[in-house]
């Protein structure tokens, strides 16, 4: 059984809840299927940390325009929400931060 906690014997409140409550089990199983969400937030947290360490400097307007052109020409760009399929970041924000770069190797910007 997968456990919703880190206990070793399975007798904590959350493990008992998982075994006995079908509603909680459905919730936990749906959460397990969305494992990308925590990774996406970790990526954003790292980007935010780099931005703060860079004293929250913004890229210049011409640099933002150049980055936007590269993003829109990329095959990983999602037009619907202006995000990247590789890192999952919101590019409208990431392009503005001077400390950020493209997740491709080698980066396009």
C-alpha positions, 0 to 999 in steps of 0.5 A, spaced: 500 500 500 502 506 498 502 511 504 500 518 504 505 519 510 512 517 512 510 513 518 513 506 518 508 501 521 501 504 517 498 506 524 498 513 524 491 517 522 493 518 515 494 511 513 488 509 517 484 514 513 486 512 507 484 504 508 477 506 511 475 512 508 473 511 500 473 519 499 480 520 502 482 514 498 480 517 491 482 524 493 489 521 495 490 517 488 488 523 484 493 527 487 498 521 486 496 522 478 498 529 478 505 528 481 507 534 476 504 539 480 510 539 486 515 539 480 512 545 477 512 549 483 519 547 485 522 549 478 518 556 480 521 556 487 528 555 484 527 561 479 524 566 484 530 564 488 535 566 483 531 572 481 531 574 489 539 573 489 539 577 483 536 583 486 529 582 482 533 586 476 528 585 470 531 584 463 531 590 458 525 591 453 529 589 447 532 583 451 524 581 453 522 582 446 528 578 443 526 572 448 519 572 446 521 572 439 525 565 441 520 562 445 514 563 440 519 560 434 520 554 439 517 547 438 516 547 446 512 553 446 504 553 448 501 558 446 494 557 450 497 559 456 504 562 454 508 557 458 514 552 456 513 544 455 520 543 458 520 547 465 512 548 465 514 555 467 509 561 465 514 565 460 510 571 460 514 572 467 520 568 466 522 572 460 522 579 464 527 576 470 534 578 468 536 572 472 532 566 468 534 563 461 531 558 456 531 551 459 534 548 453 541 545 452 544 550 449 539 555 451 536 559 446 536 566 451 
